[in-house]
């Protein structure tokens, strides 16, 4: 039986590195085969996952020797952290390894949504020439609101400032006297002020009881007419049906979602054929480069806890 089980995709060079010191089973499709996963965890000391593997309940019960859970990313809402702590299992996110990838995704999205012309390919190819209708807006001088001001939001702020944007941010866990506000050129405001003042809002908060549904119908209605929303954080933070309704009504100018309340999307539902909406499959933090960094960091984290093979 393996010492370490990897249930979702990671950089294969990192897998080979880890396999040099441990017995590893690497199967990117294992996340969808619950019975096989439970069987393989009987003697495993290490488990490496992305965001789809639910490290809780039956899975934890099936792994009595588990000592380390490596997370190929930073979000921990798919891991029962309290249960792991109670059993002395180290939970090891790859903090910082994909910050730049997500930041670039956000900047690309706000530029596309502000200009709006990027949705016109089919119309132009068919002979249409909607220049007046597709007169968009520049990033220069616009206000970017960052909901949450952790490492990824700060990476976004650096890039947005280079575009000449004004940065406001809301984060109750970053005190007003923190040097980060000045260092990253952001003004601390409360969430209601941020929503009212921003031309672009980007979400950078974990999914908790407090943030679930944070952007529902009322808060979306409070956003500036024509403003845009980007969510590359966690799906449950945005009410998807309310967002679709706002876009269809023409209140919001556009939105980009990389994360969803249910992943993968089941098909159908309120997000089908919504105007000015970009949907991507939880890939904001996944590039060739970030996959290498995240995988290498995770291997180092797990190896640090487990040491060499038993």
Secondary structure, 3 states (H helix, E strand, C coil): CCCEEECCCCCHHHHHHHHCCCCEEECCCHHHCHHHHHHHCCCCCEEEECCCCCECHHHHHCCCCCCEEEECCCCCCCECHHHHHHHCCEEEECCCCCHHHHHHHHHHHHHHHHHCHHHCHHHHHCCCCCCCCCCCCCCCCCEEEEECCCHHHHHHHHHHHHCCCEEEEECCCCCCCCCHHHHCCEEECCHHHHHHHCCEEEECCCCCCCCCCCECHHHHHHCCCCCEEEECCCHHHECHHHHHHHHHHCCCCEEEECCCCCCCCCCCCCCCCCCCEEECCCCCCCCHHHHHHHHHHHHHHHHHHHCCCC
